[in-house]
């Protein structure tokens, strides 16, 4: 049975998001994630390998989507860009024939106006369509005291759950820097979440709705580093599952939906261990950003002599260069290399061929 026998193609919301994550957990098929600015390249990659996919917007990426010429002193550009990206993805997603989870990434306390704006857009969309605009949102209040982190998540989740929105929350700190949140100097101990803390999150959120996931830290760091510089311990995720399972009386064996942040540069073994311990989502944004650049960079280096002027190149002084400098040409090169990296990440995660539904296979 393929995932299209379980959920439809296009943007998923409500119970369909949980069905997809259940499928990902039980079949060991986590889904990939990227930024909205490269949505088409990622959707193309997902279509080619028949994989469900997550597209996410960050606060900074959202502002860029709206345009850097728009002020963002009150998060207005980030709100506008996130909503615009969501409508774009909703418009094209079904055409690619794969299930899509539309997500917003790390939202620290200082960025809550952005979160509020997206949630207002969800509520407005729900009134008209009986489903939210987005599939899920992330609250990253890991820099706050645990009690405040959980209490704030509870407050928002009570508002989100009736709309069918999934909540991702973070407890324990992901190192490095992301969208202006700098954790490069945090105490190393803060990079490893304790099982008791994860269970406290579960106790607080599960009575509201089962539609939530936890980004528990196990040494994760945003960005990519030389091998050996980051000490990931994905086996700790198994300890979180076991602790919560014991508290629940032994069932289910993996009660938690877990998230892997800071996944760029991880070894295949680390990824596999995380997947085996219940990870249903893994970020690889840093790697995909670089591969988007490489396609454009290599094209420009290769075609440099055609890009120095509008007319005149090695083929003749009067030869036009429009077909070389047309943005549709060189931007496309970035899309192709990024799509290739997304396919690689999906293969590492076992997320290939999952949209080959049994029903479609029999018809063909």
Helices and strands as residue ranges (DSSP letters): G 3-5, E 10-11, H 15-26, E 32-35, G 36-38, H 39-49, E 53-57, H 59-66, H 76-96, E 99-104, G 109-111, H 112-129, E 136-139, H 146-161, E 166-171, E 176-178, E 181-183, G 188-191, H 195-206, E 212-216, H 235-247, E 258-260, H 268-276, E 279-282, H 285-302, G 304-306, E 311-313, E 316-320, H 322-325, H 327-348, H 358-363
